[in-house]
Each structure stands twice: as C-alpha cells, then as structure tokens.
Amino acid sequence: MSKAVQETTHFGYKTVAKGEKEKMVGEVFTSVAAKYDIMNDFMSMGVHRLWKRHFSLTCGVEAGAQVLDLAGGTGDIAKLLAPKVTDKGHIIVGDINQGMLDVGKERLIDAGLYGLVTTQQMNAEELPFEDDTFDLITMAFGLRNVTDQQKALNDMHRVLKPGGKLMVLEFTEVNLKFLAKIYDFYSFKILPEIGEIVAKDRDSYQYLAESIRKHPNQAKLKGMFEKAGFELCKVENMSGGIVAIHTGYKT
C-alpha cells in the first residue's frame, strides 16, 4: 500500500503516476508558452506585474551576484533583477520547458540583456550545479508544478552559497473568507473561459486553477523550507493570501 502511495501524485485534481506528471505539466506549458504573459495579464488583471515587481524589489540582490531564476520561462523576473545584478554578475534562467525558454530568450535578446542573463533547460529536482554556487535563487509561480517539491527545495539549498537566499512567489491559501468565495468562482468559472478565448486551451487553465488548490498552504510550505535546511524562514502574504512570498536562508 505504501509503495502505491509513493508512486502517485496529483495533476490538478487528478491522481496520476508520479513519473507521468512531468510530461503532463510539460505539455501544458508547451501549449501556453506563446500566450503565457498575455494570459497572466488577463488572469490577474495585471496585478501579477505588481506582485513580481514587489518580489524583485525585496530580494536584496546586489551587483555581482550569481542568481538562479527557476521556472523563469519567459524571463520576466530576470529582467527585473538584471539592473540590480549589473554586468558584474550573472543570472541563469532555468526552466524544464524548452518552449518557455525559447520565448524568454527572444525577449531577453530584444531587451539587450542576453549574456548578462542566459537560459538553460533543467529540472528543479536535480539542478546541474555544484554545491554553494548561487547567492540568490528565485522561483515565481513554478513550485506548484514540480513533481517532488521537497526534493527540489533540498537541491536549491544545496546549490546556494552559505548566506544565500531562496525566494519563492506562489499562489497559496486565501485567508479572507469573502475573498475566497469570489476567488473560487473566478478560478473555476471564469478562468477556463478566458483560457479558451485567449489561448484556445481551456484544459490547461483548468489544470492551473486546480494546481493552486493542491499546492501546500503557507504554513506547510514554510515547514518544507525548514525541512530542507533553510533558516530564518518567513512568509509575506499579498492580496489577502492569493499569493505569498516565502523566504529562507542557507546558513
């Protein structure tokens, strides 16, 4: 019985073989890559840009830093961090999905940032770097799509330098009752319709809504940070808990 539990995981509200989730998530993001940022604007009514700007402003990164932006896909976080890192440092945008990276690389080239920022396909559960490599790791709206989140957090801790920081921006549990009802209606009734109209892909956005509800809430994710070895862990809720920034340090 225990073996069967270990071999399954969730894909939205579906229970799937653990080895299948990575492929299924990959198909979702390959499908939506070209429309991903436009859809984010529609889904959040543009508020995702404010969340990400606050996320980048509070990261505390300095000139010359070595940064890994996981699930960085289209490069929006990297573009916000690049002026802080300057050409003395380097940002690697890592993503498991090559279609997302292709979109991001084009945008980074257009912004004149490619070189300072580079892209590399990778799995967050098995990062292709030596121990103690990065000053900062960021991950925005990607952790909930990782099959083994604890394994990924463990490996992020490994590749951070002592004193380095992990910051994860992710959808989480709404902590205002009136807002929770509105948010649920929007997520399951409106969002899939927007996905159908804008991206011609209702199912992918149905999955994204479901994946948010299956993601660990604030307290549980903080506990996972601590289990991975992070210290001084804290959570900053935004927009009534629709999203939160989780921060932890490697000592």
Secondary structure, DSSP 8 states (H G I E B T S, - for coil): -HHHHHTEEEETTEEEEHHHHHHHHHHHHHHHGGGHHHHHHHHHTTHHHHHHHHHHHTS---TT-EEEEET-TTSHHHHHHHHHH-TTSEEEEEES-HHHHHHHHHHHHHTT-BTTEEEEE--TTS--S-SS-EEEEEEES-GGG-SSHHHHHHHHHHHEEEEEEEEEEEE-----HHHHHHHHHIIIIIHHHHIIIIIS-HHHHHHHHHHHHHS--HHHHHHHHHHTT-EEEEEEEEGGGTEEEEEEE--
